Amino acid sequence: MTDTEIKKIAFQILTERLGELDTERFVALLLREPSNYTAWQGEFLVIRR
């Protein structure tokens, strides 16, 4: 799977789940706030369990 295909699928999933406005808001949050992806992923996986 190419990077473009992954992005396309991810945006489709986000839009289906969040709607267009909140998908754009989510992307803006990712771009605006510096974050440690490894720490964020660890927190996310704990929440989902």
C-alpha positions as a printed Julia matrix, in Angstrom:
49×3 Matrix{Float64}:
   0.0    0.0    0.0
   1.36   3.42  -0.9
   1.5    6.46   1.39
  -1.19   8.1   -0.73
  -3.49   5.11  -0.33
  -2.98   5.09   3.45
  -3.79   8.81   3.68
  -6.88   8.37   1.52
  -8.22   5.51   3.65
  -7.41   7.35   6.88
  -9.28  10.46   5.75
 -12.24   8.35   4.66
 -12.38   6.66   8.08
 -11.96   9.92   9.98
 -14.62  11.66   7.89
 -17.08   8.79   8.33
 -16.51   8.76  12.08
 -16.03  12.47  12.85
 -17.56  14.3    9.91
 -15.72  16.76   7.7
 -15.46  19.61  10.19
 -14.07  17.56  13.07
 -11.7   15.72  10.72
 -10.25  19.08   9.69
 -10.1   20.08  13.36
  -8.26  16.84  14.22
  -5.67  17.39  11.47
  -5.19  21.01  12.58
  -4.59  19.81  16.15
  -1.97  17.34  14.98
  -0.18  20.0   12.97
  -0.46  22.75  15.57
   0.51  21.0   18.79
   3.96  19.52  19.21
   3.6   15.98  20.44
   5.5   12.84  21.21
   3.82  10.25  18.98
   5.21   7.31  20.97
   3.82   8.65  24.25
   0.49   9.55  22.59
   0.19   6.08  21.1
   0.88   4.52  24.51
  -1.86   6.61  26.1
  -4.26   5.84  23.26
  -3.69   2.09  23.52
  -4.28   2.16  27.29
  -7.58   4.02  26.78
  -8.77   1.55  24.14
  -8.06  -1.56  26.21
